[in-house]
Amino acid sequence: MKRRGGGEREKEAKKQKLLEELGESHLPYLTPKDPGFDKLWKRKYSKLILRSAEKIPKEIHERVQEAFLILRRFGCFFQDLVRIKGKDFFTPVSRILIGNPGCTYKYLNTRLFTVPWPVESYEINYSHPEISQACKAFINLNDYMHRETAWALQEQKLTETKEPEDCAVTNRPLDYTPSITAAGSVLRDQSPPRGPKNDCSDLKERPSYNLTLLNYMDPQQMPFLKQEPYFGMGKMAVSWHHDENLVESSTVAVYSYSCQDSATGVPEEETSNGRDPSVWHVGLKIAWDIQTPGLAVPLCPGDSYFMLDDMNMTHQHCVLAGLCPRFSSTHRVAECSKGTLHYILGQCNTALQNLQTTDTKSTSLQSLDVAVIKRVEEIHNEVEFEWLRQFWFQGKRYRKCTDWWHKPMASLEEFWRKMELMTSLLLDEIRKEQMEEQRNKCIDCILPLLIQRHELRKEWLARCHSYPAESLPEDEKPECRPYWEEDDPNLPLPFDLDDIIDDLERLQKVES
């Protein structure tokens, strides 16, 4: 948590310094109509690949665009209430996460849970057959994007090394489109590659995208969009950023669809220079570089672009709003080492190994070793604040698509209740007279974690009752869960841990 906060402060400091240096002026940027655009793209943005809509199979466009509209019609896109610098804000863009069952994706202190796309051996109940159809369209798009990416990476590597003959690259028009052939694709293991190889085969074996974050925004409903601050590119739908929580050096692939027909009657803004504000663009810049001009690349309906390899780390991108509503499907290799249902259930299993239950159903702790206690209480906090509260803060939104997450969440809550019991048993042990020698070590171990638990509970409770949260529709309103009153017989400890913390601090002083 400290590292993340420090990183955010550092980014903010860089941003402010850059804006101070610029004053009232703007950095230069190029669009396709500007001389030098192609040369700049080749020299400084070569890992950005654009695939124009006409080069993507027609059946993919038809299924994906229909799927966007289905999800929109069923109310499956949601503005996230994200946490930035201690305050809650609604994202201008509405989103839904679709991907591998049990996967999650975290951004801006918000954990999104996948609506699972259909995967063999998983039983997934969708709330409507059309939503099932939409999810199938996106796993098919995901397979297509994976194939495109594998070939684009292969071609990029061969262009750089100009090796072996069987992987030779032919010259193409300057459309930054790799020469792609269809290839079979299956859902692969999502672990990162072990290490680079020097041959082409490694590129096809990179992890496939395990999820896609779908976005929707109608600029006509968002009159308060921010102006792009560095280049004067116009209104932004999404501010400058690196995509978070991804496997290092993994590609991000984006399918873009702006619904031109729905903007009929909206007057186009004229512009003599710079980008056309009626058209959606992706903006790119080298991170914190004020020497290299930026790019504004127009996106026609059905275009796709790929930020290959480490481009997401070395460059920043933003989305510049046009006049029409726009959907996008942004395919990612999410870093899921601590973000899957399988992982957190494994954590629970580890913690509960320290709970001993006798034949008479009485309970005790297996070990009072400080390292074991610390691990259990850390997992306790992880389950509560990274999973249960994150899920229920998003209300009942997932039920609009599927009930897939509700059984796992019920299981996690049951495991969490057992961890509450384990904390209670530990506190009982600490208060025993015979605990004297080990008492301070146990208090030193558990006290910071209880203080963190107490502070985070207060924060989540306040977030659930904030003005933005209360303004949401009933089925989207955050739920402070788990929450209980002090005299609840089903839980051994109170929600508010103030008195327990005071008691431990008093014991700590007595012992010292």
N, C-alpha and C positions, 0 to 999 in steps of 0.2 A: 504493500500500500504506500509506503514511504517513497519507494522508487518511482511509482507512477505519479505521485504528487509532485516529486522533484522534476520529473520529465515534463509535466504539464506547465510547471512554473518556468522551466527553461524555454519551452516553446513560446510561451506568452512573452517572455523577455525578448526573445529573438524577433517576434512579430512587432512588438512595440518599438524596438530599435530600428527595424527596417522602415516602419511607417514614419518615424522621426526623421530618418535620413531622406526619405522621399518628400516630406512636407506636402506641398500642394501638387507636386508633379506626379507623373505616372511612369512606370517602366514600359518599354516597348513590347508589343506582341504582334505576331503575324497571323493572318488568315490565308486560305488558299488563293485569294485574289492578289496577295501582296508578292512583289518580287522577292526571291530568296526564301520563300516558304518551304519549297521542296528541299533545298540545300540545308536549311536549318533542321528540318525533320530528320534528314539522313545523318547529319553530324551530331546532333544533340538529343534526338528523341527516337533513335532507330529501333528501340525496343517497344515502341508503340506500333501495332499492326492494325490497320483498318480493313474490314471486310464489308464491301458495299452490299446493299440488300440484294441486288440482282445476281450476286454470286452465291447466294445462300438458297438451298432448295426451296421451291415454292411450298411444298407440303409442310415444311418446318414453320414458315411464316404463318400459314393458315392455322395450324394447330396452336402455336404459341400465342398468336394474337387473339384467337378465340378464348384461350385459357385465361389470358389477362382479363378479358371482358367478363368471363364467368365469375372469377374471383371478385372483381369489382361489383358485379351485380349482387352477389351474395354477402356483400359487406365484410370481406375478409382482409381488407387493407386497413391498417391502424396507424395513427400518429403515436409514436412512442414518447412517453414522458421520461426524458433522460436527465441525468444529474451532471451538471457542469459547474465547477467552482462552488459547490455547496448549494446550488439552486436548481429547481426543476424547470425544464423547458419542454414544450412540445416540438417535435421535429416538424419542419415544414412539409417534409415528404412522408407519405403513409407507406407502411411496409408490411410484409409478411415473409417469414422464413420457411423455406421448403427444403427438405434434404433427407439425409440418411436417418432412419429411425433412431431416436435417442441422442442425436447430436444437438449441441447448442452453439450459439455464436454470441460473443460479448462485445459490445461497443458502448462508449460513453457511460460506463458503469451500469449498463443494462444488459441482462442475459436474455436473449431470445431463444425460444424453444422451437425446433423444427416441427412443422406440419409434415409428417413423413410422406415421401413419395413412395409409390408401390415397389416394394422389394420382396423378392422371393423368400419364403419362410417366415415372413412377418404378417401377422393378422392385423389389418388396419381397417377400422370402420370409419368411413367418411360420413358426414352429416347429409350429403346428397350425392347421387351418382355423377352429377356434373362436376363437383369438386374433385371426385376421384379422377375423372377425365382430365381435368386441368393439371392435377399433380402428375399424371402420366405424361402429359405433354412436356412438363418441365424436366422430368428425368430423361426423356428422349432428347430434349435440347441439351441437357447436361452431357450426355454421351457424345453428341455432335461437337459441342464445344471442347470436350476433352480430346477428341480426334484432331480437331483443328489446331489445338494448342500443341499437341505432340509434334505435328508436322511443322508448325511454325518455329518451334524451338529447334527442331532438327535442322531446318533450313538456315536459321540464324547461326547456329554453331558451325555449319559447313561454310557459310559465307565468311565467317571470321577466320576459320582455319584453312579453308580451301583444300581439304583433304577428302577422304579417299574418292576415287573416281566414281564408284557406284552410288555416291551420295551427291553428285555434282548438281549445282544449282544453275538453272538457265536464266538468262536476262528476261525481265518482265517490264511492262509499263510501270510508271511510277504511281502505283495505287497502294503500295505497302500491303499487298495481299499475297500471302504465301500460296504456292501451288499445292493444293490439297487433293488427296485422293481418299475415297471412302475406305475405312478399315473397321474391323470388328472392335467392339469395346464392351467391357464388362465392368461391373462395380468392383473397384480394387480396394485393397487394404489402404487405410488412410495414414499410415505412419510415414514420416518423412524419409526420403531416400538416405541410405547410409553414407554415401559419399559420391563425389563426381567420378565419372569414368571418362575416358578419352574417345569413346566410340559413339556412333549414332544411336545404338540400341538403348542406351541409358535414358535418352530423352523420352522414348515411348513408355518407359517404365516409371516415370515420375507419378506421384500420387494423383489420382483423379479428383476432380472437384467433389467435395462431400456435401455441399449445400449451395443454394442460391438465395440471395436476399433480393426479393422483388420490391420494387419501388413504384409509387404512383404519385403524381402531383398535377394539379390543374392550376397554372399560374394565375388564371383569372379569379380564383378563389383565395389568392395569397397576395394581397396588395402590399404587404409589409416586407417583401423579400429584400435582403441586404444587397447593397452594391458591392461588386468585386473591388477590393481596396488597393491592390498593387498596380494593376494594369489599366483599370478603367474599362473592364470588359462588359459591364452592365450587371443586370440582376442575376443573383446566384440562387439556384435551388438547393445546392449543397456546397458548403464552404470548402476552402482549401484543406486537404487532409491527406494522410496516408491511410489506407485501409488497415484496421487493427486486427489483432488476434489471428494472424495467418501463419502458416508454415513458412519459414524463412526462404526467401527467393522463389516463392511460388507465384505463378501467373494469376492475374485477375482477368476474367473474360466477361464482357458485357454485351447483351443484346438490347437494343434500344428501339422503342416503338412509340412514335408520337402520332396522336390521332388527329390528323389534319382536318377531317370533316367536321369535328366538333367545334372548331374555332371559326366556322363560317360567320362572316359578319363582323369579326374583330378587325379593326383597321390595323394595317401593318405600319410599323414605325420605319421611317426612312433614315438611312445612315449614309453619309458620304465616305466615311472611313471607319476602320474597325470592323467588328463582327456584326452580322445582321441580327438585331435583337428579336426578330420574329422566329428565328430558327434556333432549336436547341443545339448546344455545343458542349464538348468536353474541353475544359481548359487545362493546360499542363504547364508546369514550370519545374526547373531544377530546384530542389529544396534549398531555401535560404541563399540563393544565388541572384545577385542583382546585376550581373554582367550579361547573362544570356537572355535574349528575348523569350517570352512565353509563346505558347501556341494556343489558338482557339480553333478546334476542328469541328466543322458542322456535322450534325448527325441527321441523316434522312431516315424516314420510317423504315425499320427493318435492318438498319446498319448494325454491325457488331465491331467492337474493338477489343484488343488484347494488350494488356500491359505485361510484357514478358519478363520472366526471370526476376531480377532484383529491381525492376523499374519502380514498383510500388514503394521501395525503400529509399531510392536515390532521388525520386521525383515526387512532387505533390500534384494532385489533380482536384478539380472542382467541376461542378455541373452548372452550366449557364442556361438559365431559363429561356425558352422561346415563348410563343403565345398559346400554343396548343397544349392540351393535357398530354402527359407522357408516361409510359410504363418503361421499366427496364428490369432485366433479369441479370444479376451480377453474381457470377459463379466464382466460388472461392475454395481454396484448400484451407479450411479453418484449422487452427492449431487446437486439437481436441484432446491433448494428453490429460487435461483436467476438466474437460467439458462434455463428457458423454455420460449417459445414464449408467453404462457399464462401469465407468471409473468411480462414480460416487457411490454406487452400491458396493463396490469393492472396498471403498473407504469405510463405509458403515460396517461391513463385515470385520474389518481390522479393529475398529473401535469396540464392537460388541464382544470380541473375544475376551475382553477384560471383565465381562459381566458373568458372574457365576450364579446359577440357579440350582437350588437343592431339590430333592424329591418332595419336600414340603412346600416348595415354591417360595422359600425365603431367598433373598438375593444378597450378594456381597461382591466386592471387587476381588478379582483374581490376584492382582498385583498392585502394590502402592509405590512401585518404582517410579521415580520422578519423570524419567523419559517416557514411560508408558502413559502416565497421567497426562503429560503435556500433549502427546500425540492424540489421545482420546478427546481432550477438550478442544484441540484445534479442529479436529474433524467435526465435533459438535457444532462449532461456529460455522464451519464451511457448509454443512448441511442446512443450517438455519438461514444463513444470510446469502449464500451463493445459489441456493436452489429453492427452498420453500418460499422465502419472502420474495425472491425475484419472480417466481412463477405467479404467486397470488397477487403481487402488485399489479400484474397485467390483467387482473379481473378474470372474467370468464370468456375472454375473447377466443380462446382456442376451441371452445365448444362449437363455434360457428363452422369449423372445418372438420374436427375429429375429436373423439374422446380418448385418443391414444395415451395422452400424458396423465390422465387422472388416476389410473391404477398405480403407476409408478410413484406418483406424488403421495398417494395414500400410504404406500409402503415406506417412503422416505419419512413421512410424518410419524409413522409408528416407530421406526428406528430412532428418530429424534427424541421421542418420548422416553425410550429406554436410556438414551444418553442423558436426559434430564434426571432420571433416576440415578444414573451413575454419578453425576455431579453431586446429587444429594447424599449418596452413600459416602462419597469422598469427604464432603463437609462434616458428616457425622464422625468419620475417622479422625479428622483434624482436631475436632473438639475433645476427643478422648484424652484422659490424663496420660496414658501409656504411650501416647504419640509424641511426647515431648522432644525426643532427639530429632525426629524427622519432620516435626511440625513446620518449622520455618522454611525448610526446603520445599515442602508441598505448597505452603502459602505463596512463596516466591514464584513458584511455577504457575499456580492457578489464578492468582490475583490479577495479573495483566489481562488474561483471557476473559475473566469475568467482567472486568472493567470495559473491555472492548465489546463484550456481549451486551452489557447494560447500555452503553452509548449507542450502539447500532440499533438496539430495539427502540430507543427513544427517537432516533433519526427516522427509521422506517415508519413508526407510528405517526410522526409528524408529517412525513411525506404522503401517507395515505389519507390524511385529513387536510392537506394543503388546498388552497383555492383551485389550482389547476386540476387536481385529482377530483375534487368535488364537482367540477363542471362537466365531467365525462358522463355519458349515458350509463344507465344502471349496469348493463352487462359488461361494461369496460372499466367500471370504477375499481380502483385498487382496493384490495382486501388485506387488512393487517392480520395475516395468518402465518403462524399460530399466535393467537391472543387469548388470554384467559384472565379471570378475576382472581384475586389473591386467595379466596377460600375455595377454589376449584378442587374437589376431592380427587380428580383424575390426574393431577400433576403435583409432584412433591415440593416444587419450588415456586416462588412467586414470579410473575412477569417482571416486576420491578426489583432489581437486585441491590438497591441502595443499602438496605439494612444488612444484607449478607456481606457486602463489600466493607461496610463500616466495622462489622464484627471481625472480619479477617484482618483488617488494618490494626484494630485494637489488640488482637492476639499477637500480631507481628511485633508490635511495640513492647508488649509484655515480655516476649521471648528475647528481644534484643536488649 
